[in-house]
Amino acid sequence: MTTTPVSLQSDAPARNPKTGPSGCKEIAIAHSPDSDDAFMFYGLATGKIRVPGYKFTHTLCDIETLNHKAMDEAFYDVTAISFHAYPYIQKDYALMACGGSVGENYGPMIVASQRIAMDQIGRVRVAVPGTLTTAYLALKLFAPEIETVTVPFDRIIPEVVAGNFDAGLIIHEGQLTYGASGLHKVIDLGHWWREQTGLPLPLGGNAIRRSLGQDVMLTVTQALRDSIQHALDHREAALEYSMQFARDLDPQMANRFISMYVNERTLHYGADGEQAIRKLLAMGHERGLIPNAVEIDFVG
């Protein structure tokens, strides 16, 4: 479904895309340095996908930093975000209808060095990867009173192993590697969400600046969809490119991880995927975790 982004007005100053020396419109894209994002943007980053009159530049940064940059600066034309961050940037950005990561009965996990009974989970101190991450929102929906401390996502497993926290909320490749560190899964929040709602758990997406204008927004969104399709169609080459961002995963494990988060839903969320995004953010607002109501529109 294509939705024209007219329901919300941007607070950011209107601006056209920057025009480079070649006369091309320059589109600044930011995403996380993870194997799944690298796979998704492979076509655009390597020039396999080209759009006449456009040039794409790429900045790589961890997702929580990107959440805050989008909220504080609205700097990038296209930025990866956690869905939890979207309510705070909705006046400046619309969601692209492609490029999302959705957990099909899996997602962020609480892990611990000792087994923790479910009725005790609200009493533990948990390291989390950031308060704007969707993982954090799901955790607070699951256990509102839980005590959390923000830790860089790649330090959570080592900190739990060292005994500095009772448990950790893990995202990215840690969902596949925590067992090698001797940790135990307490709960998979993607599985919990499915049991609660019957829906997949939407984790992260890509947002595009409204001030670029509808035509540019649609063109850039289609370019991203073409990049995703190219990676899926040329999996071996895209996987080889992605391995430089795989953080100690072997090719087989990296392929498994990428399959979890870059698939047909990444091309389009589907009706239930869009419903899940709306439901997640509406529940967050209803329970006081998100201060403002959320109005979602999708581009492309």
C-alpha positions in Angstrom: 0.0 0.0 0.0 1.3 3.4 -0.9 0.4 6.2 1.5 1.0 9.8 0.7 2.6 11.5 3.7 0.3 14.4 4.1 -1.2 13.8 7.6 1.7 15.4 9.5 3.7 18.5 8.8 7.4 18.5 9.3 8.9 20.9 11.9 12.2 20.6 10.1 13.0 23.4 7.5 11.9 22.4 4.0 14.8 21.5 1.9 15.6 19.8 -1.4 18.2 17.1 -1.6 21.7 18.4 -1.8 23.0 18.6 -5.3 26.5 17.4 -5.9 29.1 18.6 -8.5 27.7 16.1 -11.0 24.3 17.6 -10.7 22.9 14.5 -8.9 20.7 14.7 -5.9 22.7 13.4 -3.0 20.8 11.3 -0.5 22.4 10.8 2.9 21.6 7.3 4.3 22.5 6.1 7.8 22.2 2.6 9.1 23.8 0.3 11.6 27.1 -1.6 10.9 25.4 -5.0 11.2 25.4 -7.8 8.7 21.6 -7.7 8.1 21.7 -3.9 7.3 24.8 -4.4 5.2 23.0 -7.1 3.3 20.0 -4.9 2.8 22.0 -1.9 1.5 24.4 -4.1 -0.5 22.9 -3.1 -3.9 23.0 0.7 -3.2 26.4 0.7 -1.3 28.2 -1.2 -4.1 26.5 0.6 -7.0 24.7 -2.5 -8.2 21.5 -0.5 -7.9 21.7 2.9 -9.5 19.1 5.6 -9.9 19.6 8.2 -12.6 20.1 11.6 -11.2 20.8 10.4 -7.6 23.9 9.6 -5.6 23.6 7.8 -2.3 26.1 8.3 0.6 26.3 5.9 3.5 27.0 6.5 7.2 27.3 3.6 9.6 26.4 4.0 13.3 24.9 2.0 16.1 21.1 2.0 16.2 20.7 3.8 19.5 22.9 6.7 18.3 20.8 6.9 15.1 17.6 7.0 17.2 18.9 10.0 19.0 20.3 11.7 15.9 17.0 11.4 14.2 15.2 12.8 17.2 17.7 15.6 18.0 19.0 16.7 14.6 16.9 15.1 11.8 20.1 15.1 9.9 20.0 12.1 7.5 17.7 11.9 4.6 17.1 8.2 5.3 17.9 6.6 8.6 17.5 3.2 10.2 15.6 3.6 13.5 14.1 1.4 16.2 10.3 1.5 15.9 10.2 2.7 19.5 11.9 5.9 18.3 9.4 6.7 15.6 6.9 8.5 17.8 9.6 11.1 18.6 10.5 11.8 15.0 7.1 11.3 13.2 6.7 15.0 12.3 10.0 15.0 10.4 10.1 11.5 9.1 7.7 9.0 7.5 8.3 5.2 7.6 9.4 3.5 4.4 7.2 0.5 3.6 10.3 -1.6 3.0 13.6 -2.1 4.9 12.2 -3.3 8.2 13.4 -6.1 10.5 10.5 -8.2 11.9 10.8 -11.1 14.3 8.6 -14.1 13.4 8.1 -15.6 16.8 11.6 -14.5 17.8 13.3 -11.3 18.8 15.3 -9.7 21.6 16.0 -12.0 24.5 16.7 -11.7 28.2 19.7 -13.8 29.1 21.4 -14.5 32.4 24.3 -16.5 33.8 21.9 -18.2 36.3 18.5 -19.5 35.6 15.8 -17.0 36.6 12.2 -18.0 37.3 9.6 -16.0 35.4 8.0 -14.8 38.6 11.4 -13.3 39.6 12.2 -11.4 36.5 10.7 -8.2 37.8 13.3 -8.2 40.6 16.5 -8.4 38.6 18.7 -5.6 37.2 19.0 -5.8 33.5 21.5 -4.3 31.1 19.7 -2.9 28.0 21.0 -1.6 24.7 19.2 1.8 24.9 15.9 3.2 26.0 14.8 4.1 22.5 15.3 0.6 21.2 12.2 -1.6 20.4 13.8 -4.2 22.6 13.5 -1.9 25.6 9.9 -1.0 24.7 9.0 -4.7 24.5 10.8 -5.4 27.8 8.8 -2.7 29.6 5.6 -4.0 28.1 6.5 -7.4 29.5 7.8 -6.3 32.9 7.0 -2.6 33.6 8.8 -2.5 37.0 12.1 -4.1 35.9 15.2 -2.1 36.7 17.4 -1.3 33.7 20.8 0.2 33.0 21.9 1.2 29.5 25.0 -0.5 28.2 26.4 -0.6 24.7 24.8 -3.5 22.9 28.1 -5.3 22.2 29.1 -5.1 25.9 25.9 -6.6 27.4 27.0 -10.2 27.1 30.5 -9.6 28.6 29.0 -7.5 31.4 26.5 -10.3 32.3 29.2 -12.9 32.1 31.4 -10.8 34.4 28.6 -10.7 37.0 28.0 -6.9 36.8 24.3 -7.4 35.9 21.8 -10.1 36.8 20.6 -10.3 33.2 21.0 -8.7 29.8 18.6 -7.7 27.0 20.4 -8.8 23.8 19.8 -7.8 20.2 21.6 -8.4 16.9 23.9 -11.4 16.6 23.9 -12.0 20.4 20.6 -13.7 19.9 22.5 -16.6 18.2 25.8 -16.5 20.2 24.8 -16.1 23.9 25.0 -19.8 24.6 28.7 -19.9 23.7 29.2 -17.5 26.6 27.5 -19.9 29.0 24.4 -17.8 29.4 20.8 -19.0 29.7 17.7 -17.7 27.9 15.1 -16.3 30.3 12.6 -15.3 27.7 12.4 -14.5 24.0 10.3 -11.3 23.8 9.4 -12.0 20.2 7.9 -15.3 21.3 6.1 -13.6 24.2 4.7 -10.9 21.8 3.4 -13.5 19.5 1.6 -15.2 22.4 0.1 -11.9 23.5 -1.0 -10.5 20.2 -0.8 -13.2 17.5 1.5 -10.9 15.5 5.2 -10.7 14.6 7.4 -8.3 16.6 8.5 -5.3 14.5 11.9 -4.2 15.6 13.5 -1.7 13.3 12.7 0.1 10.1 13.9 2.9 7.8 12.5 6.4 8.0 12.8 9.1 5.3 12.6 12.9 5.7 9.2 14.3 4.8 10.8 17.6 3.7 12.4 15.9 0.7 9.0 15.9 -0.9 6.7 13.0 -2.1 8.4 12.4 -5.4 11.9 12.0 -3.9 10.6 10.0 -1.0 8.9 7.5 -3.4 12.0 7.3 -5.7 14.4 6.7 -2.8 12.1 4.1 -1.2 11.9 2.2 -4.4 15.7 2.3 -4.7 15.9 0.7 -1.2 13.4 -2.0 -2.2 15.4 -2.7 -5.4 18.6 -3.0 -3.2 16.9 -5.5 -0.9 15.6 -7.5 -3.9 19.0 -7.5 -5.5 20.6 -8.9 -2.3 18.0 -11.6 -2.1 18.5 -12.5 -5.8 22.3 -12.4 -5.5 22.6 -13.9 -2.0 26.1 -15.3 -2.2 27.7 -12.0 -3.3 25.6 -10.0 -0.8 26.5 -12.4 2.0 30.2 -12.1 1.2 29.9 -8.3 1.4 28.0 -8.5 4.7 30.6 -10.7 6.3 32.8 -7.7 7.1 30.1 -6.6 9.5 29.2 -10.0 11.0 31.0 -9.6 14.3 32.7 -13.0 14.7 29.9 -15.0 13.1 31.0 -17.7 10.6 29.3 -17.6 7.2 26.7 -20.2 8.1 25.7 -18.4 11.3 25.7 -15.0 9.4 23.5 -16.4 6.7 21.1 -17.7 9.4 21.0 -14.3 11.1 20.5 -12.4 7.9 17.6 -14.8 7.0 15.9 -13.9 10.3 15.8 -10.2 9.5 16.1 -9.8 5.7 13.4 -11.7 3.9 10.0 -11.1 2.2 8.9 -8.9 5.1 11.8 -6.7 4.4 10.4 -6.0 0.9 7.0 -5.2 2.5 5.7 -5.6 6.0 2.5 -7.1 4.9 -0.9 -6.2 6.4 -0.2 -8.0 9.7 3.3 -6.4 9.9 1.9 -2.9 9.6 -0.8 -3.9 12.1 1.9 -5.0 14.5 3.8 -1.7 14.2 0.6 0.2 15.0 -0.3 -2.1 17.9 3.2 -2.0 19.4 3.3 1.8 19.5 -0.3 2.2 20.6 0.3 -0.2 23.5 3.4 1.8 24.4 1.3 5.0 24.5 -1.6 3.4 26.4 0.7 2.2 29.1 2.5 5.5 29.5 5.8 4.3 27.9 5.4 6.7 24.9 4.2 10.2 25.8 2.5 11.1 22.6 0.0 9.4 20.3 1.4 7.9 17.1 0.1 8.5 13.6 1.9 6.2 11.1 2.1 6.5 7.4 4.1 4.4 5.0 5.9 5.6 1.9 6.0 3.3 -1.1 
